[in-house]
């Protein structure tokens, strides 16, 4: 029996973490709406519901616009960041270009000075070459005069000197420069002078071009610096725009959430008012007040507890008590649903009937397992306290959820309670709400009901009132 009780606790824990929000059971679309009201009387909230619905629609357009604004400003911010990075790279390159041009300009001055020195040296060489023939004639004249003066001398030394001079005269006479050497040297001189002028003298094309290029590189560097500064300013502005757009988007989302809270806080029309507004010839959507569903589900849970206590005391009639009691409570619940609900389809009534049966059996089975595990007094006390906690906790949650949103911690705590499951089944079926919540609640109730029925079928009550477990063969 304790094993089954542990399994039941596992099912309860699973129920705490599955999605079963009360608002899902009466909301069929994306637009939130208040729970169907339970009070009777004139409906004075029609205009308020209409205004809240229109405000919600406008808030939806607003949030879509602010979302696009935020995304666009984010793209702009990223683009401006890339532009700022590119401007910084371009500025650095322009600065390097300007520095290189200045260095090249300085090198041109040095190169021009060297070219000027080459031109001067070539001019000197040209002058020397031009005077070569005159020097050659002077040398030949001097040799001839010396030979004439020493003619007839018998001194061996003089004779040797005359012979040497004769040989030298022949060499000097035959020595000559190439015919075009002067033209070539003149061309070299003129070319080196032209290079020097192009490199160092204003008014020459290369010098003026390099000066313009250097000035342009400097201007480009200054302009890229200004562009970098402007891009950084634009980047900072785009960041401010993105921050502002994010705040506007957050405010729009908060506004939409507040409007949804207002819509949820405005009670919906009662089932009777829905029928009256539709008229006798029109079919309205089904409606069942969630608070009415909770009260009917509470009746099933308390009835299941009573059936378990009765079956525990009267062991011989256990099956009859559970069977007839479940049927009676189900019929009572269906009658209440038909009286207090509107437009319920046969399928909805079938699902509600299944939820009522499972709610009674789950409550009876869990109470039986507590009685078997803790004894008559302890088990009855724990089962009664748990039932009271369920009625209080689930009742508070569903009442609060009908007018405002509820924190997740309360949803988790109430999700442990089978009364919440049964209420979810009734409200989802009666208001054509979330099918997911409907099937989850039915699955949890079915698991707990089957476990409880097996426990009641396999246990027997000893004379002392303690349940014993039949040994499996």
C-alpha distance (Angstrom), angle and dihedral (degrees) to the residues before:
residue distance angle dihedral
X1 . . .
X2 3.78 . .
X3 3.81 88.8 .
X4 3.79 90.5 56.4
X5 3.80 90.1 47.1
X6 3.81 89.7 53.6
X7 3.80 89.6 49.8
X8 3.80 88.8 50.7
X9 3.80 89.8 52.4
X10 3.80 89.2 51.4
X11 3.82 89.6 53.9
X12 3.81 90.1 49.8
X13 3.80 91.1 51.0
X14 3.81 90.9 49.6
X15 3.79 88.7 53.5
X16 3.80 89.8 57.1
X17 3.80 93.5 61.7
X18 3.80 103.8 39.5
X19 3.84 119.6 94.7
X20 3.81 108.9 -97.8
X21 3.79 108.0 141.3
X22 3.83 115.1 173.8
X23 3.82 91.8 -134.0
X24 3.81 90.0 60.4
X25 3.78 90.6 64.5
X26 3.82 95.4 66.1
X27 3.82 101.7 25.4
X28 3.79 114.2 87.6
X29 3.83 101.5 170.3
X30 3.76 141.1 35.5
X31 3.81 92.1 -88.5
X32 3.82 111.9 83.3
X33 3.77 119.5 -128.2
X34 3.76 137.1 -173.7
X35 3.75 122.0 -98.7
X36 3.81 115.9 -96.1
X37 3.80 107.3 -87.3
X38 3.78 122.8 -114.5
X39 3.81 100.2 -153.4
X40 3.77 123.9 90.1
X41 3.77 126.3 -135.6
X42 3.79 138.6 74.2
X43 3.77 116.7 -21.8
X44 3.81 107.1 -124.8
X45 3.78 95.7 167.8
X46 3.80 100.8 74.2
X47 3.80 93.6 102.5
X48 3.79 91.4 44.1
X49 3.81 91.4 52.9
X50 3.80 91.2 47.7
X51 3.80 92.5 48.7
X52 3.80 91.8 47.0
X53 3.80 90.3 49.7
X54 3.80 92.3 50.9
X55 3.80 90.7 46.4
X56 3.79 89.7 51.1
X57 3.80 91.0 51.6
X58 3.80 91.7 49.4
X59 3.80 90.2 46.4
X60 3.79 88.1 53.3
X61 3.81 90.6 55.0
X62 3.80 89.1 45.7
X63 3.80 93.8 51.9
X64 3.81 90.7 47.6
X65 3.80 89.8 51.9
X66 3.78 94.9 45.9
X67 3.79 90.3 47.1
X68 3.80 90.0 54.2
X69 3.81 89.4 45.3
X70 3.78 90.7 52.0
X71 3.80 93.0 47.3
X72 3.81 91.6 46.6
X73 3.79 93.0 48.3
X74 3.79 89.4 48.4
X75 3.81 90.4 53.0
X76 3.81 88.9 47.4
X77 3.81 90.6 49.5
X78 3.80 91.5 51.0
X79 3.81 91.2 46.6
X80 3.79 92.3 49.3
X81 3.79 89.7 49.8
X82 3.79 89.8 53.9
X83 3.82 89.9 46.1
X84 3.80 91.0 50.6
X85 3.80 90.9 49.6
X86 3.81 90.8 48.2
X87 3.80 91.7 47.6
X88 3.79 90.2 51.8
X89 3.80 90.5 50.3
X90 3.82 91.3 47.9
X91 3.81 91.1 47.5
X92 3.78 91.1 51.5
X93 3.82 90.6 49.2
X94 3.81 92.6 47.1
X95 3.79 90.3 49.1
X96 3.80 90.5 51.4
X97 3.81 89.9 47.8
X98 3.81 91.7 51.1
X99 3.79 91.0 48.8
X100 3.79 91.1 48.7
X101 3.79 92.2 48.9
X102 3.79 91.1 51.1
X103 3.79 90.7 50.4
X104 3.81 90.2 46.9
X105 3.79 90.0 50.6
X106 3.79 90.5 51.8
X107 3.79 90.1 48.3
X108 3.80 89.4 50.5
X109 3.80 89.3 58.1
X110 3.77 91.0 52.6
X111 3.79 91.6 44.9
X112 3.80 90.3 49.1
X113 3.80 90.5 52.8
X114 3.78 90.4 51.8
X115 3.80 91.5 48.0
X116 3.80 89.2 51.1
X117 3.80 90.5 52.8
X118 3.80 89.4 50.1
X119 3.81 90.0 51.8
X120 3.82 91.7 50.6
X121 3.80 91.5 48.6
X122 3.78 91.7 48.9
X123 3.82 90.1 50.2
X124 3.80 89.7 54.3
X125 3.79 90.5 48.5
X126 3.80 91.2 50.4
X127 3.79 91.4 51.8
X128 3.78 89.7 49.6
X129 3.79 92.8 50.5
X130 3.79 92.1 47.2
X131 3.87 89.5 55.2
X132 3.82 92.9 47.9
X133 3.86 96.0 95.2
X134 3.81 92.1 48.9
X135 3.78 91.4 51.6
X136 3.82 89.2 46.0
X137 3.82 90.8 54.7
X138 3.78 92.0 48.0
X139 3.81 90.8 52.1
X140 3.81 92.5 48.6
X141 3.85 91.1 48.6
X142 3.77 91.6 51.1
X143 3.82 91.7 48.9
X144 3.81 91.8 48.3
X145 3.83 92.9 50.7
X146 3.78 91.0 49.1
X147 3.81 92.0 50.3
X148 3.80 91.1 50.1
X149 3.78 93.3 49.5
X150 3.80 92.8 50.5
X151 3.77 96.5 43.2
X152 3.84 111.2 126.8
X153 3.81 94.3 20.1
X154 3.80 115.2 143.1
X155 3.75 99.5 -165.9
X156 3.77 107.3 117.6
X157 3.80 92.0 -138.2
X158 3.75 92.3 51.9
X159 3.79 90.0 46.8
X160 3.83 90.1 53.4
X161 3.81 91.0 46.8
X162 3.82 90.7 51.3
X163 3.77 90.6 51.0
X164 3.84 90.8 50.1
X165 3.79 91.5 48.4
X166 3.79 90.2 49.5
X167 3.78 90.3 53.7
X168 3.83 91.4 45.6
X169 3.80 90.7 50.1
X170 3.76 89.9 55.5
X171 3.79 91.5 50.9
X172 3.81 93.2 46.6
X173 3.76 91.3 47.4
X174 3.77 92.6 52.0
X175 3.85 94.5 43.2
X176 3.84 113.0 101.7
X177 3.82 140.5 148.0
X178 3.83 123.6 -116.0
X179 3.75 111.9 -84.0
X180 3.91 94.4 -119.6
X181 3.81 97.0 42.0
X182 3.76 91.7 100.5
X183 3.81 92.7 50.6
X184 3.80 91.0 48.9
X185 3.77 92.5 48.5
X186 3.79 90.4 48.2
X187 3.80 89.9 51.4
X188 3.82 89.9 49.1
X189 3.77 90.5 50.1
X190 3.80 93.5 48.0
X191 3.81 92.4 45.7
X192 3.79 95.0 49.6
X193 3.79 89.2 46.8
X194 3.82 89.7 51.4
X195 3.80 90.6 50.3
X196 3.77 90.7 49.6
X197 3.79 91.4 49.9
X198 3.84 93.0 46.5
X199 3.79 90.5 51.3
X200 3.80 101.0 41.9
X201 3.79 112.3 16.3
X202 3.84 122.6 84.7
X203 3.79 114.2 -128.4
X204 3.79 94.2 42.7
X205 3.81 115.4 112.4
X206 3.81 99.7 -120.9
X207 3.79 94.3 45.0
X208 3.81 92.7 47.4
X209 3.81 91.7 44.7
X210 3.79 93.2 51.1
X211 3.79 90.6 46.2
X212 3.81 90.2 51.5
X213 3.82 91.4 46.3
X214 3.80 91.6 49.7
X215 3.79 91.6 47.9
X216 3.81 90.6 46.4
X217 3.80 91.8 50.0
X218 3.80 89.7 51.5
X219 3.81 91.1 48.5
X220 3.80 89.7 47.1
X221 3.80 90.7 51.9
X222 3.79 91.2 49.9
X223 3.80 91.5 46.4
X224 3.79 92.8 49.1
X225 3.80 89.1 50.4
X226 3.79 89.4 54.3
X227 3.81 89.8 46.0
X228 3.80 90.2 50.6
X229 3.80 90.8 51.1
X230 3.80 91.4 47.1
X231 3.81 92.0 47.5
X232 3.80 90.3 50.6
X233 3.80 89.9 50.7
X234 3.81 90.5 48.7
X235 3.80 90.1 47.4
X236 3.79 91.2 52.7
X237 3.80 89.1 47.4
X238 3.80 91.7 50.9
X239 3.81 89.0 50.8
X240 3.80 89.6 52.6
X241 3.81 89.0 47.6
X242 3.80 90.7 51.1
X243 3.79 91.7 48.4
X244 3.79 90.6 49.5
X245 3.80 92.3 46.4
X246 3.81 89.9 49.7
X247 3.79 90.5 52.0
X248 3.81 91.2 47.7
X249 3.81 90.1 48.9
X250 3.80 90.6 49.5
X251 3.79 91.0 48.5
X252 3.81 90.6 48.7
X253 3.80 90.6 50.1
X254 3.80 90.9 48.4
X255 3.81 89.9 48.6
X256 3.79 91.0 52.0
X257 3.80 90.3 47.9
X258 3.80 91.2 50.4
X259 3.80 90.6 49.5
X260 3.80 89.2 50.4
X261 3.80 88.7 51.1
X262 3.81 88.9 51.3
X263 3.79 90.7 49.5
X264 3.78 89.7 49.5
X265 3.80 91.2 47.8
X266 3.83 93.7 53.1
X267 3.81 105.7 85.8
X268 3.76 115.0 -124.2
X269 3.79 120.3 -124.6
X270 3.76 116.6 -77.6
X271 3.80 116.3 -106.2
X272 3.81 88.7 -106.8
X273 3.82 91.1 52.1
X274 3.79 90.8 49.6
X275 3.79 89.9 53.4
X276 3.80 91.6 47.3
X277 3.82 93.0 48.9
X278 3.81 91.9 48.8
X279 3.79 93.6 52.4
X280 3.80 129.1 -137.3
X281 3.80 94.9 -73.6
X282 3.79 97.7 52.1
X283 3.77 130.9 75.2
X284 3.80 115.2 -131.7
X285 3.76 128.0 -154.0
X286 3.79 112.8 -94.5
X287 3.78 116.7 -92.4
X288 3.78 135.0 -174.4
X289 3.78 122.0 171.4
X290 3.82 109.4 -115.1
X291 3.81 90.6 -138.1
X292 3.80 89.8 53.3
X293 3.80 88.4 49.2
X294 3.81 89.6 51.2
X295 3.81 92.6 50.7
X296 3.81 92.1 48.9
X297 3.82 89.9 47.6
X298 3.82 89.5 49.2
X299 3.80 88.4 53.5
X300 3.80 88.9 54.3
X301 3.82 92.8 48.8
X302 3.79 93.9 48.1
X303 3.79 89.7 44.0
X304 3.80 90.2 52.5
X305 3.81 89.7 52.0
X306 3.80 90.3 51.1
X307 3.81 91.5 48.8
X308 3.81 91.6 51.1
X309 3.81 91.5 50.8
X310 3.80 91.4 47.9
X311 3.81 93.0 47.3
X312 3.79 90.5 47.4
X313 3.79 91.9 54.8
X314 3.82 98.0 40.2
X315 3.78 100.8 45.3
X316 3.78 98.0 173.9
X317 3.80 94.0 57.3
X318 3.77 95.9 41.8
X319 3.81 97.6 119.9
X320 3.78 93.1 43.6
X321 3.78 92.4 49.0
X322 3.80 93.1 48.9
X323 3.81 94.3 42.5
X324 3.81 100.1 44.8
X325 3.79 92.3 36.7
X326 3.80 92.2 53.1
X327 3.80 91.4 47.8
X328 3.81 92.2 48.3
X329 3.80 94.0 49.0
X330 3.80 91.0 46.1
X331 3.80 92.1 52.5
X332 3.80 91.0 48.0
X333 3.79 90.3 49.6
X334 3.81 92.8 48.8
X335 3.80 91.2 49.7
X336 3.80 90.6 51.9
X337 3.79 90.8 48.3
X338 3.80 92.8 50.6
X339 3.81 91.6 47.8
X340 3.80 96.7 45.9
X341 3.80 100.1 32.9
X342 3.81 130.8 71.7
X343 3.79 132.4 -144.1
X344 3.79 96.1 0.0
X345 3.80 111.5 171.7
X346 3.81 123.4 -139.3
X347 3.80 89.2 -106.8
X348 3.80 90.6 52.3
X349 3.81 90.6 49.5
X350 3.80 89.7 49.1
X351 3.80 92.0 52.4
X352 3.80 90.9 45.1
X353 3.80 90.4 50.5
X354 3.80 90.6 51.0
X355 3.79 90.0 49.1
X356 3.81 91.6 50.8
X357 3.81 93.1 49.9
X358 3.79 92.9 46.8
X359 3.81 91.2 45.8
X360 3.81 92.1 54.6
X361 3.81 94.1 44.7
X362 3.82 93.4 44.9
X363 3.82 91.4 51.2
X364 3.81 92.9 44.5
X365 3.81 93.1 46.0
X366 3.81 94.4 48.3
X367 3.82 90.7 46.9
X368 3.81 90.4 49.3
X369 3.81 91.9 52.0
X370 3.82 90.4 50.0
X371 3.81 90.4 49.9
X372 3.78 91.0 49.1
X373 3.80 94.4 46.7
X374 3.83 100.0 40.8
X375 3.81 102.5 29.0
X376 3.81 128.7 -112.6
X377 3.78 99.0 -62.9
X378 3.79 99.6 34.5
X379 3.79 93.8 40.6
X380 3.80 93.4 47.6
X381 3.80 90.7 48.8
X382 3.81 93.8 49.0
X383 3.81 92.5 44.7
X384 3.82 92.4 48.8
X385 3.81 92.5 47.3
X386 3.79 91.4 48.3
X387 3.80 90.5 50.0
X388 3.81 90.9 50.0
X389 3.80 91.4 48.2
X390 3.80 89.6 50.1
X391 3.79 93.1 52.0
X392 3.80 92.3 47.3
X393 3.81 97.8 42.0
X394 3.78 98.4 40.6
X395 3.80 91.8 42.3
X396 3.80 91.9 52.4
X397 3.81 93.2 46.3
X398 3.79 95.4 49.6
X399 3.79 92.9 44.0
X400 3.81 90.7 50.1
X401 3.81 93.5 43.6
X402 3.80 90.7 54.2
X403 3.83 90.9 65.1
X404 3.83 105.9 23.1
X405 3.77 144.2 6.7
X406 3.80 118.6 -80.5
X407 3.81 127.1 -142.3
X408 3.77 120.1 -105.1
X409 3.82 93.8 -116.5
X410 3.81 91.7 63.5
X411 3.79 90.5 47.4
X412 3.80 90.4 53.4
X413 3.80 92.6 47.9
X414 3.81 94.2 48.0
X415 3.81 90.7 43.8
X416 3.82 86.8 72.0
X417 3.81 90.9 65.8
X418 3.83 123.7 87.4
X419 3.83 88.9 -149.2
X420 3.81 87.6 67.0
X421 3.80 90.4 53.0
X422 3.80 93.5 51.5
X423 3.80 91.9 45.8
X424 3.81 89.7 51.0
X425 3.80 90.6 52.1
X426 3.81 93.5 50.0
X427 3.82 95.6 44.3
X428 3.82 94.9 44.5
X429 3.80 91.9 48.8
X430 3.80 94.7 43.3
X431 3.82 96.1 46.1
X432 3.82 99.1 34.0
X433 3.78 89.0 -118.2
X434 3.78 132.6 154.4
X435 3.79 112.1 -19.4
X436 3.80 88.8 -159.5
X437 3.80 92.2 59.8
X438 3.82 89.7 44.6
X439 3.79 95.6 54.5
X440 3.80 94.4 41.1
X441 3.81 91.6 52.7
X442 3.80 91.6 47.1
X443 3.81 91.4 48.8
X444 3.80 93.6 51.1
X445 3.80 93.0 45.6
X446 3.81 90.6 47.5
X447 3.81 92.6 51.8
X448 3.80 92.9 49.4
X449 3.82 92.8 42.8
X450 3.81 93.0 51.2
X451 3.79 90.8 48.1
X452 3.82 90.7 49.4
X453 3.80 94.4 46.8
X454 3.81 90.6 50.9
X455 3.80 90.0 49.5
X456 3.82 92.6 50.5
X457 3.81 92.3 45.2
X458 3.82 95.6 50.5
X459 3.81 98.5 41.6
X460 3.80 129.6 80.1
X461 3.77 132.6 -167.4
X462 3.80 118.1 -116.4
X463 3.82 120.6 -144.6
X464 3.78 90.1 -98.0
X465 3.77 89.8 57.8
X466 3.80 95.7 -105.8
X467 3.78 118.6 131.6
X468 3.76 115.4 -123.9
X469 3.77 126.0 -164.0
X470 3.75 118.5 -125.5
X471 3.74 111.9 -122.9
X472 3.76 113.2 -114.5
X473 3.72 113.7 -120.0
